[in-house]
Amino acid sequence: MTSIHIATHDLQVVYEADQIENLYQTLDELHSAVSDGELNQITTLSESELADLLRDIVFTAQETLKELAKRQTAKSQTKRPAPILQFVPAERVETRNA
């Protein structure tokens, strides 16, 4: 099972894959309820309150994706081997031989 570990001060939280899946399912259920005009049947939040909360969730998700991308970029750059060959422009080669 996949886990996400988050340590904050003295608190350690472990998010298992099924917990993240539950978040997705909740959002999908909210979407269905809004599409069907039945939002008031599954939440006490007003439409504007829900919209504000969803914007916060989307922002946080986007920032998390950016951080993940930065980590992946940093990892790929550290794994890249040093170049074996070094190319020199032709004009520099000619001046050395003169």
C-alpha positions as CSV (number, residue, x, y, z in Angstrom):
1,M,0.0,0.0,0.0
2,T,1.3,3.5,-0.9
3,S,1.8,6.0,1.9
4,I,2.5,9.7,2.1
5,H,4.3,10.7,5.3
6,I,4.0,14.3,6.6
7,A,5.9,15.4,9.7
8,T,4.9,18.7,11.2
9,H,6.5,19.7,14.5
10,D,5.7,16.8,16.8
11,L,2.8,15.5,14.7
12,Q,3.3,12.8,12.2
13,V,0.5,12.0,9.7
14,V,0.5,9.1,7.3
15,Y,-1.8,9.3,4.3
16,E,-2.5,5.9,2.8
17,A,-3.6,5.6,-0.8
18,D,-7.2,4.8,0.2
19,Q,-7.4,8.1,2.1
20,I,-6.4,10.1,-0.9
21,E,-8.9,8.0,-3.0
22,N,-11.6,9.0,-0.4
23,L,-10.8,12.6,-1.0
24,Y,-11.2,12.1,-4.7
25,Q,-14.5,10.3,-4.2
26,T,-15.8,13.1,-2.0
27,L,-15.0,15.6,-4.7
28,D,-16.6,13.4,-7.3
29,E,-19.8,13.1,-5.2
30,L,-19.9,16.9,-4.8
31,H,-19.6,17.3,-8.5
32,S,-22.4,14.9,-9.2
33,A,-24.7,16.6,-6.7
34,V,-24.0,20.0,-8.2
35,S,-24.6,18.7,-11.7
36,D,-27.9,17.1,-10.6
37,G,-29.0,20.2,-8.6
38,E,-29.0,18.2,-5.4
39,L,-26.2,19.9,-3.5
40,N,-28.4,20.7,-0.5
41,Q,-29.0,17.0,0.0
42,I,-25.3,16.2,0.7
43,T,-23.9,19.3,2.4
44,T,-25.0,22.1,4.6
45,L,-22.5,24.5,2.9
46,S,-23.9,27.2,0.7
47,E,-22.9,27.3,-3.0
48,S,-20.5,30.2,-2.3
49,E,-19.0,28.5,0.8
50,L,-18.4,25.4,-1.2
51,A,-16.9,27.3,-4.1
52,D,-14.5,29.1,-1.8
53,L,-13.5,25.8,-0.2
54,L,-13.0,24.2,-3.6
55,R,-10.8,27.1,-4.8
56,D,-8.7,26.6,-1.7
57,I,-8.4,22.8,-2.4
58,V,-7.5,23.5,-6.1
59,F,-4.9,26.0,-5.1
60,T,-3.3,23.7,-2.6
61,A,-3.4,20.8,-5.1
62,Q,-1.7,23.0,-7.7
63,E,1.0,24.1,-5.3
64,T,1.6,20.5,-4.3
65,L,2.0,19.5,-8.0
66,K,4.5,22.4,-8.5
67,E,6.5,21.2,-5.5
68,L,6.4,17.6,-6.8
69,A,7.6,18.8,-10.2
70,K,10.4,20.7,-8.6
71,R,11.5,17.7,-6.7
72,Q,11.4,15.5,-9.8
73,T,13.4,18.1,-11.7
74,A,16.0,18.3,-8.9
75,K,16.3,14.5,-8.8
76,S,16.7,14.2,-12.5
77,Q,19.4,16.9,-12.6
78,T,21.4,15.3,-9.9
79,K,21.3,11.9,-11.7
80,R,22.5,13.3,-15.0
81,P,26.1,12.2,-15.6
82,A,28.8,14.7,-16.5
83,P,29.4,15.0,-20.2
84,I,32.1,12.8,-21.6
85,L,32.8,14.9,-24.7
86,Q,33.2,18.6,-24.8
87,F,32.6,20.3,-28.1
88,V,34.8,23.2,-29.2
89,P,33.8,25.6,-31.9
90,A,35.8,25.1,-35.1
91,E,37.3,28.6,-35.0
92,R,38.9,27.8,-31.6
93,V,40.5,24.6,-33.0
94,E,42.0,26.4,-36.0
95,T,43.6,29.1,-33.8
96,R,45.3,26.5,-31.7
97,N,46.9,24.9,-34.7
98,A,48.3,28.2,-36.1
